[in-house]
Amino acid sequence: MNGGLKTHSMIRRAFVAIAAIAACSASAADWPQWRGPARDGIAAEPLPAQLPAQPTAVWRKAIGHGYAAPVVAAGKLLFLDDSTGQETARCLDAATGKELWSVAVGESFADEFEPGPRCAPLVDGDRVYVQTCRGEFRCLALADGSTRWRFHFADFGMVWVADKSGGPGAASRRGNSGSPVVEGDRIIVQIGSADGACLGAFDKRTGKLAWKSQNDLTTYSSLMAGTLAGRRQVVAATCDGLLAVAVETGAPLWRVPFKTGANRNVLTPVLGDDTVTFASHTTGLQCQRIVADGAGTKPVEVWFNRQMRINLPTPVAVGGHLYGHGENKNFVCVDRATGKVAWSQSGFGEVTSTIASGKQLLALTDRGEVLLLAADPARYEETGRFQACGKTFVHPAFSDGVVYVRDSRELVAWKIR
């Protein structure tokens, strides 16, 4: 009898402990990679019902130049800048802004835009993966920044183009901006070599090459992975259009060819319901459905909105609609089924980054304003805004009720929930 009571008590305490851990995890959701937990701009925790009248800046940190978005994982915030005269990976305590470590990872890059690194880090377990503008790729220990393995895109035949005004590539003359993606035990990287290594898959712990695939040159877009038409695949926007390869082997699955001005494709492909939605400043916004084709798959055009020529920021998908920066400095809502614009709101700048949670949106404009919006296909509804930083093109991070933003001078943590 006493043994049974003791066992029951132990089981109850175990359940209480598990519930406490789950509650802690739910309240402190990580933002470990480009565009959040699933790379789709969707937060794993709720946004506030309304913004505070005067949000609290938890901390401010002086930083160097760069466009690299911050990420948050395991209580640490990671980003890249050029604070040492080189592209430098930096790790801060997310709660205080105190620097835990920094390590130079490659030579600095600059053009007529802001100098500095442009690739968001990616945290996976006890490792963080970083990538420089010129193609240095490293796996670092999250604990201290020490290098576990590395390679350079030039090792696979990527050729840097000195003339920034022209040439066949985009990232190979203007700097790498796209983020890699982790799939199981592998990390898949956009190398951009015309020598059979547009994409490369590496063992994420050892760096051993698993496969390389395709000859496309690389643009500025980040990779997405998902299951489409029953096949697990990696989708990439290259200088030649959209393509997908099998996660396991790198074998090509399908391709949608198109050319854009200056080979500039920037958006991250938006996946969902066997569809891929993508836009460029040249061709407009399109949706392709991926369908079975014998033993393989093929794309079938669903719709093409050639007037919606989105240049830089990727929209978020909420329900049956896309929300985000449109064309002509507007914020738009687009029907995912038809490609038609449900509504358009003027008064935005060149870039607006968007995060979604439930029926709410958090938008960061290039003027450094944070806006809280309703994800409502019927109308544009703004429920609050505040000035968060200076001019910025950098996507924010959102974790544990804090939004992290950066401009060319500092990184700021704002408590909004």
N, C-alpha and C positions, 0 to 999 in steps of 0.2 A: 504493500500500500504506500509506504513512505517512498519507496523507489519509484513508484508510478508518479507520485506527486512531484518528486524531484525532477524526473524526466520531463513532466509537463511544464514545470517552472523553467527548465533549461530551454525547452523549445520556445516558450513564450518570450524569454529574453532574447533568443536568437532572432525571432520575428521582429521584435522591437528594434534590435540593432540593424537589421536589414532595412526596415522602414526608415530609420534615421539616416542611413547611408543613401537610400533612394531619394529622400527629401533633400539632403545636402546636394546630391548630384543634380537634381532638378532645379535647384535654386542657383546653381553656379555652373550653368551650361557653358562649355568651351566654344570658342570660335577659332578652330585650329588651322584653318586653311582659307584660301581665296573664296570669298563669298559665303563663308560659314560652314557649319557641320556637314552639309550635303552639297556644298558648292553651288547652291541655287538661290542664295540670298534670303533663305528662310531661317529665322532664328528658332532655337529650340526652347525658348522661354518667352513669356508674354512681354509685350511692350506695355508701357504705362497707359492707363485710361486717359490721362492727359499729362502734358508736360508741366513740371513745376514752374511757378511764376518766375523763380530765380534758381535755376539749377546750380548744384554745387560742383565746383571744379575740385575733384578729389586730389589731383596733383597735376603739375605741369612740368615738362622736361624739355630743356633745350636740346635740339637735335640738328643734324646736318641735312643737306639737300637730299631729295629723292622722291619718287612716286610710289615706292613699295608699300603696299597696304600692311597694317599691323595685324597680327594674329594673337590669340590668347588661348593658352592650354596649361592645365595643372598649376594654376596660380601664377603663370609667367606670361609676360607680353614680349613678343619678338617682332623685330622689324629690321630693315636694312637702311643705311644712309651712307653719306660720304664724309662723315665727321672726322676721319683720320687721313683724308687725302686719298683714300682707297674706298672701294665698296666694302662696307663693314656690317657684319651681323651683330645685333645688339639684343641682349636679354635683360628685361627689367622685372622687378617684382610688380605684378599687376595691381596690387593693393596700394602700394606706396610710390611707385615710380623709381625706386632705388635700382641702380644698375647692378646686375649680378655678374655679367661678363660681356665682353665684346671681342670680336676677332675679325681682322681684315681678311677678306676672301677673294679679292681681285682688283685689278686696276680700275680706276674711276673712268666714267664715260660722261661725255657732255656733247650737246648739240645746241641749237639756238633756243631750245626749250630748257626747262630746269635740268641741271646736271644731277647725277646720282642714280642709284639702282632703282629698278622698276618692277621687280618680281616679288610677289608676296611669299614669305616663307611658308613651309608646310610642316606641321608637327604631327608625328605619328609615334605614339608610345614614348620611349626615352630618346627619340631622335628628332632632329629638325633638319629639313632639307632646304638649301638656299641656292640661288642661281644669280649670276651677275649678268649685266647687260651684254658683255662680250662672250659669254658662254662658259664660264667656270661654274661647275656644278659640284656641290659638296653635301655630304651627310655629316652632320655635327652631333655630338653628344649634347642632349638638352641640359645636362647637369652643369657642364663647364665650357661648352663650345669647342672642344677638341675635335679634330677631323677624324672620322671613322673610315671614310673612303671618299674618293673624288675622281672626276674626269673633266676633260675640257671638250667642248663641241668640236674643236679643231681635230681632236683625236679620231673623229669619225668623218672627217672630210668637210666640215663646215668651213666656208671661206668668208672672211670678213671683207665687206665692200667699203673701201675708203670714201668713195664719193657718196655723200649723204643725199644728194639731189636726184640720184637715179640709180639704175642697176636692177638686176633681176630680183633681188630679195627685198625683204622689209626689215625683219628683225636683224638680219645680217649687216645692215647699214645704219639702223636707227636704234639698235639695242633690244635685247630680249625682254619682253614684258609678260609673256604667258607663264602660267603656273603648271607644274606637273600634277599628276594624279596618282594616288595609291590605290591599287587593286590587289587585295589579298597580300601575298608575300612580295609583290613587285611594285616598283614605282615606275611610271611611264612618263617619259620626258620628250618634249619637242626639241629635237636637235637641229633640224632644218638643213640636213646635208642632202645634196643631190646625188650623193654616192650611196644610195640605198639606205639612208638613215634619217629620213624625215622624222620618224619616231623611233625611240629605243626603250625597251623594257629591261629593268635591272632588278636583281635581287635587292630588296630594300635594306637588308642588313649587311651584305658583303660587297655590293656593287657589281657582282658578276652579271655580264650581259646575258639576258635570256633570248632576246630577239631584236632585230632591227627591221624596219619596213618602210617602203615607199621612197620616192625621190623628190617629193615636193619641198620647196623652200618654205620657211616659217614666217608667219605674220606675227601679230601681237596678241592673238587670242589664246585663252587658256583651254586646256583639255577638259572634256567631260566623259564620264563612264556611266553606262547604264545598260539595261536589258531592253532591246528593241526587237520586235518580231521573234521573241524567244531566244535571241542570241546576246550574250554578254559582250559588249563592244566599247571601244574608245572612239569618241567622235572628235575630230579636229577640224578647225578652219585654217586652211593653208593659203599660200599665194595663188593656188589654182582652184579654190573652192572648198566644198565640204567633203570629207571622206571619213570612213569608219574602218577600223581593223579589229580582228578578233583579239580579245584580251589574252587568250592562251598562247597564240602563235604569231600574232601580228599579221596574219593573212588578210588581204583586202576583202571587205564585205560589200561596200557600195561607195559610190562617188556621185556628187552633184557638181559638175564643173561650172565655174564662172570666174570672170576676171574683174578686178576692181582697180580704181585709180591708185597708182603708187603701190599696188599689191597690198593695200591696207585693209585687213580684216581685224577688228578689235574685239567685238562682242564674244562672250562665252556662249556656245550653243545651249539652248534651253530644251531639255528633254522632258517628255511626258506622254503617256498613252500611245506609245509606239510612234511618236512624232519628234521631229527636230525642228525648232524654230530658230532662225538666224537672220541678222540684218547687217548691211554695210552702208556706208555713206554713198556708195555708187549705185548699188542694185536695188536697195529697198529691203523690206521685211518679207520673209518667205517662210512657209511651213511645208515640210516634207513628211509624208507618212512612210515608215519603213515596213515593208510587207514581205512575207515569205515568197521565195522564188525558186521552186525546186528545192535543192539542198542548201541554197543560199538565201540572200535577201536583196531587195532592191528598193530605191526611193520612188515614191509617187507624189507628185506635187498636189498639195491640198489647196493652197491659195498663195497668191503673190501680191503684196501691197507695195507697188513700186514708188508710191509717194512717201512712204514711211522710211526715209533714208536715215536711220539712226547711225551716228558716227562712233561714239565711244562707250557709253554705259549700257550694261545689260539689264533688261527689265526683269521683274520677278513675276512668277505665275501664282495667282491666288484664285482658286476656283476655276471658272471658265474664262478668265481674263488675264491679260498682261498689263502691268503697271510700271511706268518708268519714264525716263527722258525720251522725248520724241525728236521731231525735227523742228527747226525754227524756234529754238529756245522754249519749247512747250513741254509740259508734263502730260502724258497721255494714258488712256485706258483703251486697250485693244481686245476685241473679241477673239479668243483663241480658235474658235471654230471657223470663223469667216475671214479674219484679218481686217475687219472693218473697225474704224475708230468709234468707240462708244462716247468718249468725250475728250476734249483737249483743253488744257489750262495754260494760258500764256504767262509771261513774267519770270521765266526761269532763264538761267544762263547757258553756258556751253555744255556743262556736265552736271548731272544729278545722279548720285549713287543711291540705290534704294534697297532697304531691308524690309521684310514682311514677317508678321507673326499674327496668326488668326486673321481677323478682319481689319488689321491696322498696318500702316506703312510708316517707316522712318526714313526720311529722305535727307541727304546732305548735298547742298548745292555747291557750285564752285565758288560762291561768295562766302562759304564757310557757315551758312545757316543750316541748322537742324530743324526739320519740319515734321510734325506728326500729322498723318493724313488717314482718312478712312479708305479702306479698300472696297469701294462701293462703285459698281459698274453704272449706277444711275446718275452719279454726279461727283464733282470734285468737292471734297469737304476737308478743310484744314482745321485742326483742333489745337494748334499751338506751334510756336517756333521760338528759337533763341539763337544768338550769335555764338558759335562754338569755336571758331578759329578764323584765320585769315584765308586768303584765296587758296583753294585746294582742288586737285583733281583726284585725290586719293580716296579709295573706298574705306569706310569706317569699319570697326569691329564692334560687336555688341555682346557683352558677357556679364552675367550676374547683375543686371540692372544698370550697367555702366556702358556708355558709348565712348569709344576711343577714336579721336580724330587727329590728323596731322596736317600741317602746312609746311612751308619751307623753313620755318624757324623753330617750331616746337611741336610736341605731342601732348595732348591734353586728355585727361580722363574725366568725363562728366557723369555724375550720378543722376539718373533720370527716373529711377524707380526705387 
